[in-house]
Amino acid sequence: MPWNVEANPTDPEQAIAWFRARLPLPDPAYRALSEEARRRAFFVAGLAQLDLVQEALDALEAALAKGETFEQFKKRLSERVQRAWGGASAHRLRTIFDTNLQSAYGAGRWKAADELRQERPYWGLSVVLDGRTSRICLNLAGVVLPADHPFWDMHIPPLHYRCRTALVTYSAAQAEGRITQRPPEQPPLEGFGRPPGREAWSPQPRDYHPELWRAYLRALGQGMPDADGYLAGLVATRQPKPTDWMLAAGRVAVASFPERVERVKDPEVSKVLGPRAQRIAQKITKHAVLEGQFRPDVTPEEYLEALRLAAMHPEAAIVVQAAPRGASLLVIAPSEAAGEALGPNALPWLVVVYDLKYGTLVTGYQASSLEEVTLWPNHLWLRTNPRLS
């Protein structure tokens, strides 16, 4: 039965579940990922800001959930998104709409087929044959093969942009006499055809490819210009969203130390650096050279990266609090996050402090337990780690 990509009034739960498993990324961040890490990412070519990508994702998800037409989807997009797409030609929008809904419905069909392998052990491709049929799909029309055949590792629809081919299933009796003896050597368009996977959206970083998770947090940290003010306000409202810890982690993951030269307050550090030095130099001298928590010869770049990686660690705990000098974020992660930057006297936990007023890092040091971390009475846990209690 031909499958047309139009508004679908049937229950789209499996397709929506696949869509919600995507992590939105700006175009440049997506293109920097490896192929494996891209599998659960969502991007739109030309959109370089995360909030615009999120808007496109939300509009497509709504269209999928409500069975909306292309014209209804188009009306959901703000002028900002359309300007970012260079005016968003009708053809380009239609391609984005069709391709993403095809991918979602294709994922739903694949999941349903995967769950019926015992009862319906043969899969096939239902190709719409008309004047718009692509060469790719035309060459694959009529294919019927066992569900475990290697062919399906690279031929799950959609097979190209605006593909109308659908995955169908057969019982052993239905497949008799139809089985393809030698499947055509016709590859899909690059980037299409792979099975979508069984993953669902999860707030747990370990459920995602590490490269994708880090890219998502960095994009989140760069893409929300008002994030610091919002996070600081949580100290008063005490009403964080379940995903606010990711926004906080993202801000720390892209943060830097201030570049200005500051007075050195620590007497031992001043003996090494003199009365004034950049903050990052002071922290490296104290926690690496003098204390050995980090490698004594750690470079500023390595130290900074270690602190950023702490924020992106799968077990990182996140705290927001208002100290006397202003609101700040604390990241408390296993010190293993620092990797090769760890020193001979490394301690179990790596603590990173981020200034929400100035948007810069304050310090990064190590601690043996939570008792060694300064928590003000108004502190609020955005994400905890049971090992800290």
N, C-alpha and C positions, 0 to 999 in steps of 0.2 A: 504493500500500500504506500503510495507516495506520501512523503512528509514535507509539508510546506511550513516555513518559519513565519508564522503569523501569530496574532494574539491567540493564546491557547486557554480555553476555559477549564480544562481538566486540572486536577490537583497537581501543582508543580513543586511539591515539597522537596523531592530529591534534587531537582534542578536548583532550587533556591539554596538548599544545603551546600551544594557544590559552589555556588556563587559566594556564599558567606564564608567559605573556607579560604578565599583569596585575601592577601594582604596588599593594599593599594600602595603603589610606588610611583614617583615621578618618572618620566621617560628616561632621563640620564641614569638614574639609579638602577632602573630595570635593566638597561642595556649593559651595565657593568657587571651584572650577575652571571654566574656560570649557568649552563643550560639546566642542570639539575635543580639549582636554587630557584629558577624561574617558574617551576611547575605550579607553585601555589601563589604566585604574584599576579596582580592585576595592574595593567598600565594602559594608557592610551597615547599613541604616538603624538608628540607635539605638546603634551601637557607636562610642564616642568615644575608645577607647584602641587603639593600634596592635597591641599584643600580642593583644588579643581578636579583632581583625579578622584577624590572621595565623592564629590558631587556627581561625577559621571557614574561611579559605581552605584551610588544610592539610586540614581535615576533608572539605571538598568535593572537593579533589583526590584524596584517598585513596578516597573513594566512587566517583569517576569511574574511577580506575585499577584498582580491585579489583571494580568492578561491584556495589557495595554497595547494599542497600535503604535506604529512608528510615529504618527503625528502627535499622539499623546506624550510619547517619550520626548520628542523634540521640544514640546512646550515646557517640559520640566527643566530644561537646561538654561542656566542664567546667561546673560549677555557676556559675562566674564569668560565663561567656558567657550562660548561661540567665538568670541574675539581671539582667545588663545588658539583656537583651531583655524585661525586665518579667515574668519568669516563663516566657518563651518558649512561648506557646501552641502547641498541635500544628498549628493552621491556619497560623500564621505561619511556623513551622519548615518545614512542608511547602511553602509558597510559596517560601521561600528555597532549599530543596533543589531543587525542580522547576525554578524559573526559572534558577538557575545551571547545572544540568546541561543544561537545554534550550539555553542559550546556548552552552555548550561543544560539545555535539553538533551544534548548528546551525552553529557555526563550522567544525567538521570537515566537515560536509556541504558547506558553501559552498566550502571549500578544494578538496575533491575535485571539485566541479562546475566550479570555476574552472580546474582542471588538465585538464579534459576538454572544454573549449570547442570544440576542433576536431572531435572525434568526436561530441560531443553538444551541438550549438549552441543547443538550446532548453531553457528551464527552466520548471518549473511548480510549483504548490503542491498538496501532498497534504493535504487537510483531513479530519480525523476528524469525521464527521457523526453526531451523537447528541444526547442531551438536554443535554450540557454544552458544545456548540459555541458559541463566542462570536459575537456579531454581526459582529465584525471578520472572523473567519475564514469565517463563513458567506457573507459578501458577496464573498469572494475565492476561493471554491471553484471549481476547474476552470480557473483562469488558466494559460495556456501562452503564453509569449512568447519572442522571441529573447533569448539570454543578455546581449546588449549593450543591451537596451531600458532606457530611463531608469527604468522601473517598478521595476527591481531595486535602484536606489539607495536605496530606502526600504522594501523589502518582503522582506527576507531574514529568515526565521523565526529565533527566536521573535518574534511580533508583539504579544505582551502577556504578562502574568504567567500562568504555568502553561499556556502555549500548547502545543498538541500538533501543530500543523501542521509539515510537513517540506518542505524544498526537494528537488525531484526533477528529473532531467534526461531529455532525449529526443534521439534521433537525428533527422535531418531526415525520415526515412521515418516514424518513430513520431509525429512532431509533425504530419504532414500531416492536415489535416481537424480538428485540435484547436486551432489557433492562435487566440488571442483577438484579435478585431479592434479592440476598444476596451476597455482594462482598466478595471475599476471605480475610481471615485474614492473609495476607502476607505483612509484613512490608518491606520497602526498606532497603538497606544497610544504616547504620548510617551515617548521614550527607547528605543524598540524599532525594529527593522526595518532598521537600517543594516548594510551589509556589515562583517564583523568585521576585515578587513584581513589582510595577509600577514605581520605582524610576529611574531617569536619573542622570548622573553625574552633580554635582553642585559645584561651588566654595563657596557656602554658608554653613558654619559649621552646622547651625541648621537643614539642610536637612539630616544629618547623625546622627546615634546613637552617643551620647556624648562619650561613651567609645571608639568606633571605631575612632572617630575624634581625640581624644587625643592620641591614640596609633599611628595613622598615622603621626601626627605632631612630636611625639617623635622619630619615626623611621626615618622620614625625617631629623630631626635635627642630628641624630647620623650617618646617612648613607651617607652624603655628606661631605667628608673631606675637600674639597676646598671651602666650602660654605662661610666662613667668608671673604675670599679674594674677591670672586665674588660679595658679597653683598656690600663690601666697595667700589668696583669699580663702582657701580651704581651711586655714588655721582658725578663722572666725566662723565660717559656715558649718564646718564639721560634716559636710555632706559630699564626700568624693564619689565620683562615678566608679564603677568597677574597673574601668580601663584607665583611670587617671595615672596610675603608677607607670603605665607605658609612656605617657606623655612626659612624666617627670624623668624617667630613664632616658628618653630621647633627648631631652634638654641637656642632661649631663654628658650624653654620648657625643655631643658636638661642641662641648664647651672648651674654653681655653683659659689660661691664666691671664691676668692683666699684664700688659707689656711695660707699664711704667716702673721706674725704680722707686723702691719704698725703704723706709727706715727699718733696719734690722733690729728687732726687739730681743731676740734670744741671744744672751751673752756668748754662749758657746759658738753659735753660728757666726756672730760678728767677729770672733777671733779668726775665722777662716775667710769670710767675705768682706770684712770691713763694715762701716756703719750703714751703708746703703747698697741695695742690690735688688734685682727683680725677684718677685715672689717665688717663681718656680725655682730659681737658683737657691733661695733660702730653704725651700721644702726639700729639695734634693740633698742639700748639705746636711740638714738635720736628720732626715729619715733614711738616707742612703749612706752618706759618708760617715756620719757620726754614730748612727744607731744600727746600721747594717740591715734594715728591713728590706731595702731594695739593694740591688747590686751596686757596689761603691762607684763603679765607672758608668752607671746608667746615664744615658744622654737625656736632655730635656724632652726630645721627641719620644723616647721609649717610656719615660715616666708619665708623660701626658697620655700616651696611648694606653698604658696600664690602667690609668684612672678611668678612661673612657670605656675600656673593655669591662671594667667592674660594673658599670651601669648596665651593660648589655649581657651580663652573666645570667644564665637561666635561673639561678637561685638568689639573685640580688634582692635584698629587702630595701624598701624605700620609705623614708620618713620626711614629712614636711613639718617645720616648726618655726616659731618666731623667737629668735634670740634677741637680746637687748639692742643689737645693732641692725636688726631687720630679719626678714623671713629667709629661710634657707632650706635646701634639700640635703638629706643625708642618704647616701647609698652605702649599704653594708653588704659586701659580697665575700664569698670565699676568696682568700688571697691567691688561690690558684689562677684567678683571672689575670693576674699580672704576668703569668708565664715566665719567660726568661729574664724578666726584670726583677724577679725575686732575689733577695739577698741572703746571706748566711744566717741572719737572725730573723728570718721571716716569721710572722705570727699568723694565726688561723684566719683572721678577718681583715679585709681591706676596706677602709672607711674613706669615702669621698664626700667633701662638703662643697656645695654649690650655692652661690649668693644669688637669690632671686631678685634682689633690687638692682644689681649691676650686671647680672647675666654672665658671671665669671666664676671660675673655680677658686675656692679658698684654700683648700689643702687636700692632701691625700696621704693617709698614714695607715698603719696596721695596729690591730688590737687583739688581745687574747680572748676577750669576751665582751658582752654587751655592757658590763659594768665599767669598762674603760672608755665608753663612748658617752659624750655629753648630750643628754636628752633633756630639753627644757619641759616644764610642766605642761605646756600647751601643745606638745608634740602630737602628731597624728600619723599613724601608720597607714600608708597607702598600699603597701604589700609587706607581708611578714615572711620570715623564714623560721620554721619550727625549731631548727637547730640553734637559734639564738636565744630561745626562752629557757 
